[in-house]
Amino acid sequence: MGDILLVNPLIQNIKRIYDDAWVVMLTPPSMVDIAKYQYGVDDVVVWDRHGQHHGWKKMFEFIWNFPYKNIFAAFPIYSGDRAIILAWLLRAKYILGIKKNVLKLLLKSKYKIEADIFKGTQGFIVNHLSGITKEELFNYPMKLSLPDANKDAINVTKDLGEYIALCPTSSKISKDMKLEDMCYIIENLPYKIVLLGKGDSSKQLSEILAQKNYDNLIDLTNKTSYLELASIINCSKACISVDTGTLHLACALNKKTVGIFYDKQYFGYKPDSAIYPNAYCNYDMTPQDIIKRLFELMNN
């Protein structure tokens, strides 16, 4: 989810520079809504490379049935081998990516990609556009606009009152919040806490916290769609999240957010406070620091 959201500043630049651009995002089935409601996205095509489009035969069927021809530019952002090959087989005029192995021969750009215009992962993605334009680029904040009528999400949030959204787990244990830190936050914030997360680590945490019988804890781990997750964050007072897609989702919704990067090797994904003034992100924060930063943001 975070990877898909981080592409949005690139899309905003495309829309500003190319008035008649039609932007299509290729996503796995679970991410359609996260792609569809981004600013500047005109269409979403499901590319289920681990499911219905798995294997070379299914890939060629996907290419044959692809609804868009005469593609001007394709952005295999994370330079996965299959994505580059797909862009080439779709006959995109320009294929903008960065690759060090032999597949770099399939990449095509009008100009050399300027890799140092902006720093960080979000800026790195925006930089790809320098391969086809000399127009000035801007490192816009991610922008996600939820649909007005989202009945499922309304049903999830309507009886919660004021609450803080908390996402303490990710896909990597090294990035997860310690149990004692979570408990401190739950016990010391004067709000209901809506617990968010997905996967096995979230399930295990949920089972542990259930035994503590916290009166202010509402456990929604593994119980929401991505669109419901977005609405829950959007309706919260603020959000606390480790380095995972939920953090970027909160930033894209312009929600006051404290982000924690326990694993420093991923610090390049940190939202820039100059771009996201509602967010404060750092590493090695104590639970006391997290609560302090949260109230500073909420009172600002």
N, C-alpha and C positions, 0 to 999 in steps of 0.2 A: 504493500500500500504506500509506504513512504517513497519508494522508487518512482511510482507512478505520479505521485503528487509533486515530486521534485522536478518533473519535466514541465510543469505549468509555466514557470517564468520564461522558458524557451518558447512556449506556445504564444505567450503574450507578446514577445518580441516579433514572432512571425506575423501575428495579426496586425501589429503596428506598421511593420515595414512593407508587407504585401497585402494591399487592400482587398484583393480578390482571393486570398488564400483560403483553401478548404482543408481543415486540419482533421485528420483521422487518426485515432489512437487504436493500436492493437493491444488487447489485454486478455488475460485469462478470464474465464467465466465469472469468477468470484469478484473481479474488480471492475465490472462494467459500470456500476453506479459511481464509483470513485472517479472514473474517467469521464463519464457522461456529464457530470455536474460541474466540471472544471470550467473556468472562464476560457473561452476561445475554442473549445472542442466542438466540432461540427458533427462528427459521427464516431461511433465506436464499433469496431469489428472484433469479434471474439477469435482469438488465436489460441486454441487449447493444445499447446504443443506436448503436453503430458497426457492428453486424453484423446479426443476425437481426431486431432490432427497429428498424432504421434506417428513417427516413421516417415520414410521418404515418399511412399505412395500417397499417404494422406496429405503430406505437405504439398505435393504437386496438384492434388485435387483442390486444396485450399487456394493455391495460386491460380488455377484455371477458373475458379468461381469467384475470385476476388473482384468486388464490384467497381473498383477504381483503376482506370488505366492512365497512361501518360503521366506517371508520377514525377513531379519535379524534384522533390528531395525526400529522402528517407533518413531517419535518425535512429539507428540501432545503438541507443545511448550507452548501454553498458557493454557494447561490443561482444555480445555472445556470438559464437561462431554461427549458430543456426540463424540468428536474426540477420547477420550480415549476408549470408547466403540467400535468405528469403528476400531481402531488399534487392539483391542483384537479380534474382530470378523474376522479381516483379518489374524489372527493367526501370528502376528509378534512375533519373538522369544524374542525380548526385546522391552519394551515400556518405553521410557524415558520421564518422566514428573514429575512434583511436584504437589501433590494434598493433601489436608488436610481432605477431607470427605471420605466416605466409598469407593469411586472409587479408592482410592490409592491402594486398594487390587488388582486392575487389572494391576498396574504398575509393570514392571519386569526389573531389571537391574542386570548386572554381579557384579558390585561394587557399593558402596554407591556414589551417586552423590555429588561431591565436590562443594558446593554452593558458596564458597568464593575464587575461583581461580581468577576470574575477577569480577569487580564491574560494575554497570550500567546494563541496560536492554540487550544491545548487549552481554556483557560479561556473563550475566546470562544464555542466550541462549546457548552460547558456552560451558558453564559448564556442560550442560546435557550430553555431549559426555563422560565425565569422568565416567559415569555409565557403559560403556562397554570397556574402554581402559585406560591403564596406561601411554600411550604415552603423551609426552608434548603437550599441547594445545597452540595455538596462537590466540590472539584477532585481527584477520585480519580486514582490512577495507572492507566494502561492495564493491562489484564490479559488475557493470552492463555494458555490452557491447552492444551498439545499432547495429542493422543490417546495413550493408553498403548501401543498397538500400531501403530507407524509403521514398517513393515518397510523401506520404501524409504530412509527417513532413517537407520535403524539401519545399513543396508548402506553408506551413504555415510560414516558417522562411525566405524565399529567399529575400523578399523585406523589411525586418525590419531594416537592417543596424546594427549599434551597439546599444545594449540595455541591460537594467538590468531587470532580471526576479523578480517579486514581488508577493509573495503569503501571503496576510495579514489575511486570514480567515482559520478556521479549522472546525471540527465537534462539537467543544465546544466553546461557547461564551467566557468563561473565558480565553481562549488561543488566542483570536483574537486581532488584533491591533486596537487601537482607530482611529476613523476617522480623527481627527486632526493630529495625527502622520503620517498617510498615506499621507494626503495632504501636510504636510511639506516635506516629502521625495520626493513626485512627483514634488513639486515646486522647490526643491533645488538640485536635481541631474541633472547634465548637460548631460543627456542621455535620450533616449526614455525609457519608462517604459512599460513593458509587464505585464499586470495584469493577474494573474492566480488564479484559485480556482474552487471549485465545491460545489453545494448545495444551500440551501435557503439563507444562510447568504451572500454568494458570489453574489447571484442574487440581493439581497437588496442593497449591497454595490455598485454593478455595476450601479444600477439605480440612486443612489445618486451622484456618480462620473460623470455620464453622464451629469448631470445638470451643472457641473462646466466647461465643455468644455475645458479640458486640451489638449493642442496641442501635448504634448509629450506622452500622454497615449494611449496605444493600449490595448483594453479590450478583453481578450480571455477567460474570466470566463465562465465555462459551455459550452465551444465550442471546446474542444480538447479531443482526446482519451488519454489514459495513455502513449501510445507510442509517440504520438505527444507532449505531455507534456514533456516527457524525452528529445526529440529532441530540443524543445524550450529552455529548461534549458541548454542543452549541447552546444547550439550555442550562448548563452548569454555571456556578459562580466563577469557577476557575478550574484549571486542570494541572495535575501533577503526573508526569510520565517519565519513564526511563527512555533510553534511546531506542525507539521503535516507531512503527507507522503511526501510532496514536499521537505521538508528539508532533509529527508533521501535519497530521490532520487538524490538531488543535491550532497550529500556526496558520494553516490555510483558512480556518474559520475565524481568525483574528481573536482567538480566545486567550485570556490571560493565563499564562502557562509557565510552570517551573519544570525544566527538563534536566535530567540527571544522566551524565555520561560516565558510568562506572568503569568502562573499558576505554582507555585513552586512545587506542588505535582507531576508534571510530569517531574521534572528535571532529573530523572533517565534515561530518554530517550535522554538526551543531548549527541550529538556526542563528543567523547573524542578528544581534540585538539592534543594529542600525536599520535592518530591514523589518524585523519583527519586534517593535518596541514593547509589545505586550508579553514578550517571552524573556525569561532569564534562564540560561542553560550553562551548566558547569559540571565539573567532575569532583569527586571526593567531598561532596556536601554531606554534612551530618543531618539527621532528621530535624534538629533544631534550626539549622541553616535553611532547610527546605521550607519550614513553616514561616520563618522570618521573611524569606524572599516572597513567599506566597502573599503574605499580608502587605508587604511593600507594593506589590503589583496591584492588589485589590484596592488599596487605599490611594493609589496614584490617579 
